[in-house]
């Protein structure tokens, strides 16, 4: 364990939803906001360099050594992963597969309770980690294998509030931290990564002289589940203004929710080998209330009620190849948001799509078409939002929803769908961004900044 006077740790987000219904379940291409390239052997590397690691619902806790009824909660983001050697994964480890050693940064967003109410800090801790994986079958489109956070250590000295702060975890230190990883082959040479670790950790701290923790010291042991997540990368960056209270309003009105490589799918009720792809772009948000966010909702923060417009580019495949339509549909919608701390430069909180009923009647191709999603209808659609303050005071919005949906349709008489009808369940990931942005970052049609080099 030559490198583990300091430690890091891995987290991983896994959303595994099994829908059991009489209806057809149509699963779009494998997705995750964390993806890694094929390393040339038919799999991706662990750790997934380029991704971040968070705990969506839990925090590190400091309890021991503080006054009764007082805690410090530390919400983590683990990022900037750098492998010590290349290749990162090497044969061996406690699970009979591979071991990986890497450095990283752990950002802790600390909040005090009890006698430390009002205490807030953001602290960066340099980390070192070792992760072990079980065997997996290289080349398989879906690879699920056990993982173990074998060692993680990190320490900081000389902080204004902490003379020392040490975080330790991992099986090697008697702090079992098992996990599991699934890599799913994506279109092209990459894998989406869904994985988790149940981290058992130990936090040792000594308060700094002159700080609010002066004279305090303690050792706290706890557990939390860490999950991998790559901050959503919008097609075009979404920026919104400060709403006057040190945060940004949702939905992000200047932006849209869209999906670059996924879409709603109709399968049930169509001929074998035939589908209809409905590529979405949702925008033109108009809030029902002012401010849009009102106290309440299922996540204990606020709920947002608003109208919007859903643009669907409909494309047929199989026996419907050549069928193409664009539909513009009104959507009365409700989303829920967990609490956040206004004024923080980085605000990271859970969100959920609660109500998403879309209906079209009397169309030339659809006698009826409905898309239903959201927790209100038993179709859980969780999400997450990160607001990052910019130098000009605006917030960059990274936001996504994993939408579980049901599509019911009935073809119109005389159309190519005449006599067809069905119900399909599916899963779609959408992110906040701006439509019509090319990979090179220029808005569609705006070539003013392009350069051309002639041979």
C-alpha positions as CSV (number, residue, x, y, z in Angstrom):
1,X,0.0,0.0,0.0
2,X,2.8,2.3,-0.9
3,X,0.8,5.3,-1.9
4,X,-1.9,5.4,0.8
5,X,-0.9,8.0,3.4
6,X,-3.6,9.9,1.5
7,X,-6.8,8.6,0.0
8,X,-9.5,8.9,-2.5
9,X,-12.6,7.1,-3.2
10,X,-15.0,6.3,-5.9
11,X,-18.7,6.7,-6.2
12,X,-21.1,5.7,-8.7
13,X,-24.5,6.5,-9.8
14,X,-26.7,3.6,-10.8
15,X,-30.3,3.9,-11.7
16,X,-31.7,0.5,-12.3
17,X,-35.4,0.4,-13.0
18,X,-37.4,-2.6,-13.9
19,X,-40.8,-2.0,-15.2
20,X,-43.1,-5.0,-15.1
21,X,-46.2,-4.5,-17.2
22,X,-48.3,-6.0,-19.9
23,X,-47.1,-3.3,-22.2
24,X,-44.0,-3.5,-24.3
25,X,-40.9,-2.0,-22.7
26,X,-38.8,-0.3,-25.3
27,X,-35.3,0.4,-24.1
28,X,-33.3,3.0,-26.0
29,X,-29.6,2.7,-26.5
30,X,-27.6,2.2,-23.3
31,X,-26.9,5.6,-21.6
32,X,-25.2,7.2,-18.7
33,X,-23.9,10.7,-18.2
34,X,-20.6,8.9,-17.5
35,X,-19.0,7.2,-20.5
36,X,-15.5,5.9,-21.2
37,X,-13.8,4.9,-24.4
38,X,-13.1,1.3,-25.3
39,X,-9.5,0.7,-24.1
40,X,-8.8,-1.6,-27.1
41,X,-9.7,-4.8,-25.3
42,X,-13.5,-4.6,-25.5
43,X,-14.1,-2.9,-22.2
44,X,-13.7,0.4,-20.5
45,X,-11.2,1.4,-17.8
46,X,-11.9,1.6,-14.1
47,X,-11.8,4.2,-12.7
48,X,-13.8,6.1,-15.4
49,X,-11.4,9.0,-15.9
50,X,-13.3,12.2,-16.9
51,X,-16.3,11.5,-14.7
52,X,-17.2,12.8,-11.2
53,X,-18.4,10.9,-8.2
54,X,-21.2,12.0,-5.9
55,X,-23.6,10.7,-3.3
56,X,-27.0,11.7,-4.5
57,X,-28.8,11.2,-1.1
58,X,-26.2,10.9,1.6
59,X,-23.3,12.9,3.1
60,X,-20.1,12.4,5.1
61,X,-20.8,13.1,8.8
62,X,-18.6,14.5,11.5
63,X,-20.3,13.7,14.9
64,X,-17.7,12.5,17.4
65,X,-15.9,15.4,19.2
66,X,-18.7,18.0,18.6
67,X,-21.2,19.2,21.2
68,X,-24.3,17.1,21.7
69,X,-26.9,17.7,19.0
70,X,-24.3,19.2,16.6
71,X,-22.9,17.7,13.4
72,X,-21.0,18.7,10.3
73,X,-22.5,17.3,7.0
74,X,-20.1,17.2,4.1
75,X,-21.7,16.7,0.6
76,X,-18.9,15.2,-1.7
77,X,-17.9,15.6,-5.3
78,X,-14.9,13.4,-6.2
79,X,-13.3,14.4,-9.4
80,X,-10.0,15.1,-11.4
81,X,-9.1,11.4,-11.5
82,X,-5.5,10.8,-12.6
83,X,-4.1,7.3,-13.0
84,X,-0.7,6.7,-11.4
85,X,0.5,4.3,-14.1
86,X,-0.7,3.4,-17.5
87,X,-2.6,1.3,-18.2
88,X,-4.6,2.2,-15.1
89,X,-5.9,-1.4,-14.6
90,X,-3.5,-4.1,-14.0
91,X,-4.1,-7.9,-13.4
92,X,-4.5,-8.8,-9.7
93,X,-6.4,-7.5,-6.7
94,X,-8.6,-9.1,-4.1
95,X,-11.4,-10.0,-6.5
96,X,-9.4,-11.9,-9.1
97,X,-9.7,-9.3,-11.8
98,X,-7.7,-6.1,-11.8
99,X,-6.5,-3.3,-9.5
100,X,-6.2,0.4,-10.2
101,X,-4.4,3.1,-8.3
102,X,-5.1,6.8,-8.9
103,X,-5.0,10.3,-7.5
104,X,-8.0,12.7,-7.4
105,X,-9.6,15.7,-5.7
106,X,-12.4,15.5,-3.2
107,X,-14.5,18.7,-2.8
108,X,-16.5,18.8,0.4
109,X,-19.4,21.2,0.8
110,X,-19.7,21.4,4.6
111,X,-22.8,22.5,6.6
112,X,-23.0,22.7,10.3
113,X,-26.0,21.9,12.5
114,X,-26.9,22.5,16.1
115,X,-24.5,24.8,17.8
116,X,-22.6,25.1,14.4
117,X,-25.7,26.2,12.5
118,X,-24.6,28.8,9.9
119,X,-21.2,27.2,9.5
120,X,-20.5,26.6,5.8
121,X,-17.3,25.7,4.0
122,X,-15.9,24.3,0.8
123,X,-12.8,22.3,1.3
124,X,-10.5,20.5,-1.3
125,X,-8.8,17.4,-0.1
126,X,-6.2,15.6,-2.2
127,X,-6.9,11.9,-2.4
128,X,-5.2,8.6,-3.3
129,X,-7.2,5.5,-4.0
130,X,-7.0,1.8,-5.0
131,X,-10.0,0.0,-6.5
132,X,-10.2,-3.8,-7.2
133,X,-12.6,-5.3,-9.8
134,X,-13.8,-8.9,-10.4
135,X,-13.4,-10.7,-13.8
136,X,-15.6,-9.5,-16.7
137,X,-16.1,-10.9,-20.2
138,X,-14.3,-8.6,-22.6
139,X,-16.3,-7.7,-25.7
140,X,-19.7,-8.4,-24.2
141,X,-22.2,-5.5,-24.9
142,X,-23.2,-5.5,-21.2
143,X,-20.5,-6.3,-18.5
144,X,-21.5,-6.4,-14.9
145,X,-18.9,-7.2,-12.3
146,X,-18.1,-6.8,-8.6
147,X,-15.9,-4.0,-7.4
148,X,-14.2,-3.1,-4.1
149,X,-12.9,0.2,-2.8
150,X,-9.8,-1.4,-1.4
151,X,-8.1,1.8,-0.1
152,X,-8.9,5.5,0.0
153,X,-7.1,8.1,2.0
154,X,-6.9,11.9,2.0
155,X,-5.6,14.5,4.4
156,X,-5.4,18.3,4.6
157,X,-3.4,20.4,7.1
158,X,-3.3,24.0,8.1
159,X,-6.9,24.9,7.1
160,X,-8.4,27.9,9.0
161,X,-10.9,25.6,10.6
162,X,-9.1,22.3,10.7
163,X,-5.6,21.8,12.0
164,X,-5.9,18.4,10.4
165,X,-8.7,16.6,8.5
166,X,-8.2,13.0,7.5
167,X,-10.6,10.8,5.5
168,X,-9.9,7.0,5.4
169,X,-11.9,4.2,3.9
170,X,-11.6,0.9,2.1
171,X,-11.4,-2.8,2.8
172,X,-7.6,-2.6,3.3
173,X,-8.1,-0.5,6.4
174,X,-10.8,-2.7,7.9
175,X,-13.6,-0.5,6.4
176,X,-15.4,-2.7,3.9
177,X,-16.5,-0.8,0.8
178,X,-18.0,-3.3,-1.7
179,X,-19.6,-2.2,-5.0
180,X,-20.7,-3.2,-8.5
181,X,-20.1,-1.8,-11.9
182,X,-22.0,-2.2,-15.2
183,X,-20.5,-1.1,-18.5
184,X,-22.9,-1.0,-21.4
185,X,-21.7,-0.7,-25.0
186,X,-22.8,2.5,-26.7
187,X,-22.9,3.4,-30.4
188,X,-19.3,3.8,-31.4
189,X,-16.3,2.9,-29.4
190,X,-17.4,3.8,-25.8
191,X,-19.2,2.4,-22.8
192,X,-21.6,4.0,-20.4
193,X,-20.7,3.4,-16.8
194,X,-23.2,2.7,-14.0
195,X,-21.7,1.6,-10.7
196,X,-21.8,2.1,-7.0
197,X,-19.7,1.6,-3.8
198,X,-21.0,1.3,-0.3
199,X,-18.2,3.2,1.3
200,X,-17.4,2.7,5.0
201,X,-15.3,5.7,6.1
202,X,-13.5,7.2,9.1
203,X,-13.1,11.0,9.5
204,X,-10.5,12.3,12.0
205,X,-10.3,16.0,12.7
206,X,-8.6,18.5,15.0
207,X,-10.0,22.0,15.2
208,X,-7.7,24.9,14.4
209,X,-6.8,27.5,17.0
210,X,-8.9,30.7,16.5
211,X,-11.5,28.8,14.4
212,X,-15.0,27.8,15.4
213,X,-13.7,24.3,16.0
214,X,-10.9,25.3,18.3
215,X,-10.4,22.8,21.1
216,X,-12.5,20.1,19.4
217,X,-11.3,16.8,18.0
218,X,-12.8,13.4,17.2
219,X,-13.1,10.3,15.0
220,X,-16.4,9.5,13.3
221,X,-17.1,6.2,11.4
222,X,-20.0,6.0,8.9
223,X,-21.2,4.7,5.6
224,X,-22.6,6.2,2.4
225,X,-23.3,5.1,-1.1
226,X,-21.2,6.8,-3.8
227,X,-22.2,6.8,-7.4
228,X,-20.5,7.8,-10.6
229,X,-21.8,10.7,-12.6
230,X,-20.4,12.8,-15.3
231,X,-21.8,16.3,-15.2
232,X,-24.4,16.6,-18.0
233,X,-22.7,18.0,-21.1
234,X,-25.4,20.0,-22.9
235,X,-25.3,20.4,-26.7
236,X,-24.9,24.1,-26.0
237,X,-24.1,25.6,-22.6
238,X,-27.2,26.7,-20.6
239,X,-26.8,30.0,-18.7
240,X,-29.5,31.7,-16.6
241,X,-29.6,34.9,-14.5
242,X,-29.5,35.1,-10.7
243,X,-33.1,35.4,-9.7
244,X,-32.1,37.9,-7.0
245,X,-31.8,35.4,-4.2
246,X,-28.4,33.9,-5.0
247,X,-29.7,31.0,-7.1
248,X,-31.3,30.4,-10.5
249,X,-34.9,29.6,-11.3
250,X,-36.1,26.3,-12.7
251,X,-37.0,25.5,-15.3
252,X,-34.1,27.3,-17.1
253,X,-36.3,29.5,-19.3
254,X,-33.7,30.6,-21.8
255,X,-32.7,27.0,-22.5
256,X,-34.3,23.7,-23.6
257,X,-34.3,20.1,-22.5
258,X,-33.2,17.8,-25.3
259,X,-31.4,14.6,-26.0
260,X,-28.5,14.3,-28.5
261,X,-28.6,10.6,-29.1
262,X,-31.8,9.3,-27.5
263,X,-35.5,9.5,-28.3
264,X,-38.9,8.4,-27.4
265,X,-39.7,5.1,-29.1
266,X,-43.0,3.5,-30.3
267,X,-42.7,-0.3,-30.7
268,X,-45.9,-1.9,-29.5
269,X,-48.7,-2.0,-32.2
270,X,-46.3,-1.7,-35.1
271,X,-45.3,-4.5,-37.5
272,X,-42.3,-6.6,-36.5
273,X,-39.0,-4.8,-37.1
274,X,-40.7,-1.4,-37.3
275,X,-40.4,1.5,-34.8
276,X,-41.2,5.1,-34.7
277,X,-38.5,7.4,-33.2
278,X,-39.7,10.7,-31.6
279,X,-36.7,13.0,-31.2
280,X,-37.6,15.6,-28.5
281,X,-36.7,19.3,-27.9
282,X,-38.7,21.0,-25.1
283,X,-38.6,24.7,-24.5
284,X,-40.7,27.9,-24.3
285,X,-41.1,27.5,-20.6
286,X,-43.8,29.8,-19.0
287,X,-44.3,29.5,-15.2
288,X,-47.7,29.3,-13.7
289,X,-46.6,31.0,-10.5
290,X,-44.3,33.9,-9.6
291,X,-41.7,32.9,-8.5
292,X,-41.9,29.6,-10.4
293,X,-40.6,27.6,-7.4
294,X,-43.1,27.3,-4.6
295,X,-42.4,25.5,-1.2
296,X,-43.4,21.9,-1.2
297,X,-43.0,18.9,-3.5
298,X,-41.9,15.3,-3.0
299,X,-38.2,16.2,-2.4
300,X,-38.8,18.6,0.5
301,X,-37.7,21.7,-1.4
302,X,-40.0,23.3,-4.0
303,X,-42.3,22.4,-6.8
304,X,-42.4,24.2,-10.2
305,X,-45.5,24.3,-12.4
306,X,-45.2,25.6,-15.9
307,X,-46.3,25.3,-19.5
308,X,-43.9,24.4,-22.3
309,X,-43.8,23.3,-25.9
310,X,-42.5,19.8,-26.9
311,X,-41.2,19.6,-30.5
312,X,-41.0,16.0,-31.8
313,X,-39.3,15.0,-35.0
314,X,-41.0,11.7,-35.8
315,X,-39.0,9.2,-37.9
316,X,-40.2,5.8,-39.0
317,X,-38.0,2.7,-39.5
318,X,-38.6,-0.8,-41.0
319,X,-41.8,-0.8,-42.9
320,X,-42.3,2.8,-42.0
321,X,-38.9,3.9,-43.4
322,X,-39.3,7.3,-45.1
323,X,-42.1,8.4,-42.7
324,X,-41.1,11.8,-41.2
325,X,-43.1,14.4,-39.3
326,X,-42.5,17.3,-36.9
327,X,-45.1,17.7,-34.2
328,X,-45.5,20.7,-31.8
329,X,-47.3,19.8,-28.6
330,X,-48.3,21.8,-25.6
331,X,-47.2,20.4,-22.2
332,X,-48.5,21.3,-18.8
333,X,-45.7,20.2,-16.5
334,X,-44.6,19.9,-12.9
335,X,-41.1,19.3,-11.5
336,X,-39.8,19.0,-8.0
337,X,-36.5,20.1,-6.5
338,X,-34.7,19.3,-3.3
339,X,-33.4,22.0,-1.0
340,X,-30.3,24.0,-2.1
341,X,-28.3,26.7,-0.4
342,X,-28.8,30.1,-2.2
343,X,-25.6,32.1,-2.4
344,X,-23.3,29.1,-2.7
345,X,-21.2,29.3,-5.9
346,X,-22.0,25.6,-6.6
347,X,-25.4,24.2,-5.8
348,X,-26.0,20.5,-6.4
349,X,-29.4,19.0,-5.7
350,X,-31.8,16.3,-6.7
351,X,-34.8,17.0,-9.0
352,X,-37.7,14.9,-10.2
353,X,-40.1,15.1,-13.1
354,X,-43.5,14.8,-11.4
355,X,-46.1,15.4,-14.0
356,X,-45.7,15.3,-17.8
357,X,-49.0,14.6,-19.7
358,X,-48.9,15.2,-23.5
359,X,-51.9,14.7,-25.7
360,X,-52.6,15.0,-29.4
361,X,-56.0,14.3,-31.0
362,X,-57.2,14.5,-34.5
363,X,-53.9,14.6,-36.3
364,X,-53.8,13.3,-39.9
365,X,-51.6,10.4,-38.8
366,X,-52.7,9.9,-35.2
367,X,-56.3,9.7,-34.1
368,X,-54.8,10.0,-30.7
369,X,-51.2,10.2,-29.3
370,X,-50.4,10.6,-25.7
371,X,-47.1,10.6,-23.8
372,X,-47.2,10.2,-20.0
373,X,-44.3,10.5,-17.6
374,X,-43.6,11.5,-14.0
375,X,-43.9,10.2,-10.4
376,X,-47.6,11.3,-10.3
377,X,-48.4,8.6,-12.8
378,X,-46.2,5.9,-11.3
379,X,-43.4,6.5,-13.8
380,X,-40.5,7.7,-11.6
381,X,-38.3,10.2,-13.5
382,X,-35.5,11.3,-11.3
383,X,-32.9,13.9,-12.1
384,X,-30.2,16.1,-10.8
385,X,-29.2,19.8,-11.2
386,X,-26.0,21.6,-10.6
387,X,-25.9,25.4,-10.7
388,X,-22.4,26.8,-11.1
389,X,-22.0,30.6,-10.6
390,X,-20.0,32.4,-13.3
391,X,-17.8,35.5,-13.0
392,X,-20.6,37.7,-14.4
393,X,-23.0,36.5,-11.7
394,X,-25.0,34.2,-14.0
395,X,-25.4,30.4,-13.3
396,X,-24.4,27.6,-15.7
397,X,-27.1,25.0,-15.5
398,X,-26.2,21.3,-15.7
399,X,-29.5,19.4,-15.4
400,X,-30.8,16.0,-16.5
401,X,-33.9,13.8,-16.1
402,X,-34.1,10.1,-16.6
403,X,-37.6,9.9,-17.9
404,X,-39.7,6.8,-17.7
405,X,-42.6,7.2,-20.1
406,X,-45.6,5.5,-21.6
407,X,-46.7,6.2,-25.2
408,X,-50.3,5.3,-26.3
409,X,-51.3,5.8,-29.9
410,X,-54.0,5.0,-32.4
411,X,-53.5,5.5,-36.1
412,X,-55.8,7.8,-38.1
413,X,-58.1,6.3,-40.8
414,X,-56.5,6.7,-44.3
415,X,-53.0,7.3,-42.9
416,X,-50.0,5.0,-43.0
417,X,-50.9,4.1,-39.4
418,X,-54.5,3.2,-40.2
419,X,-55.6,0.2,-38.1
420,X,-52.5,0.3,-35.8
421,X,-52.5,1.1,-32.1
422,X,-50.5,0.2,-29.0
423,X,-48.8,1.2,-25.8
424,X,-45.0,1.3,-25.2
425,X,-43.0,1.9,-22.1
426,X,-39.5,3.3,-22.3
427,X,-36.7,5.3,-20.8
428,X,-35.2,8.5,-22.2
429,X,-32.5,10.8,-20.8
430,X,-32.7,14.6,-21.4
431,X,-30.4,17.4,-20.5
432,X,-30.6,21.1,-20.3
433,X,-28.9,23.0,-23.2
434,X,-29.5,25.0,-26.3
435,X,-30.5,23.3,-29.6
436,X,-28.7,23.6,-32.9
437,X,-25.1,23.7,-31.6
438,X,-22.6,21.9,-33.7
439,X,-19.8,19.8,-32.2
440,X,-17.4,22.7,-32.9
441,X,-19.5,24.9,-30.6
442,X,-21.0,27.3,-33.2
443,X,-24.7,27.9,-33.4
444,X,-26.4,26.4,-36.4
445,X,-26.1,28.7,-39.4
446,X,-23.6,31.0,-37.7
447,X,-20.4,30.6,-39.6
448,X,-18.9,34.0,-38.8
449,X,-16.2,32.6,-36.6
450,X,-15.3,29.6,-38.8
451,X,-11.9,29.5,-40.4
452,X,-10.9,27.7,-43.5
453,X,-7.4,26.6,-44.4
454,X,-6.7,26.0,-48.1
455,X,-3.9,23.6,-49.1
